[in-house]
Amino acid sequence: PAASSHPGTEIKVSELFFNTPARKKFLKSNTSEMNRIAGVVIPYTLIYPDKRFVLAQAGKHLLDLRPASGRKDRAAAVLNVDQKDLLETSQDFPQDHIYIKAILGNINIQRSRRDTQYIFINSRPVESKSLGFAVNDVYRAILPPGVYGAFILDIRLDPANVDVNIHPAKREVRIKDEARLISIVRRLVEYTLMRFGSARSLDSASAPVYEGGLSAPQMI
């Protein structure tokens, strides 16, 4: 008899090239293709910590993340870092219709690549060279040359100020008054890292002052 399945979304792919077998020759190794699939799944595990995510291949669980107590707990599990090395902060900018939640790795998280850096706009994972450059520029003040920090930016904007149709895969977005957003993000990240992130070059006494009528961010 028919029976209902467990709540949630299940995606199963089989016979992918049944109608277009010629495309199969463009596939890379199984490992490379699975890494690309994981690259699609992992960002969503960070933005939805209350959900369970399972990634399986040939009956084997490659990823099994049960609901976490919060974003920092989930981030520590996904990034494989110590939770005490993550700083969680948030700030509301009502005059700009911007709200930001951020998880920032402190000086103890150092990577040779930018593979632990994630940006979300209205819960959508996106690529933004300008936002990424601004945050990495702040990290240069506390990290040795040639290494990168870890961060997760969750930015909420008025949807009317975001154009999601500039990239075929919708990986990139165009933001109205992007310079203002970058300035806000940079100051939030700078304040948090310099005040709480065990900076090498600056101590808390010399941390930048949060100016422009903005209150200090809320540490979570």
Secondary structure, DSSP 8 states (H G I E B T S, - for coil): ------SS------STTSS-GGGGGG---HHHHHHHHHHHHHHHHHH-TTS-EEEEETTEEEEEE---SSHHHHHHHHHT--GGGEEEEEEEEGGGTEEEEEEEE-TT--BSSSTTEEEEETTEEE--HHHHHHHHHHHTTTS-TT-B--EEEEEEE-GGGEE--SSTTS---EETTHHHHHHHHHHHHHHHHHHHS--SS--GGGS----TT----EE-
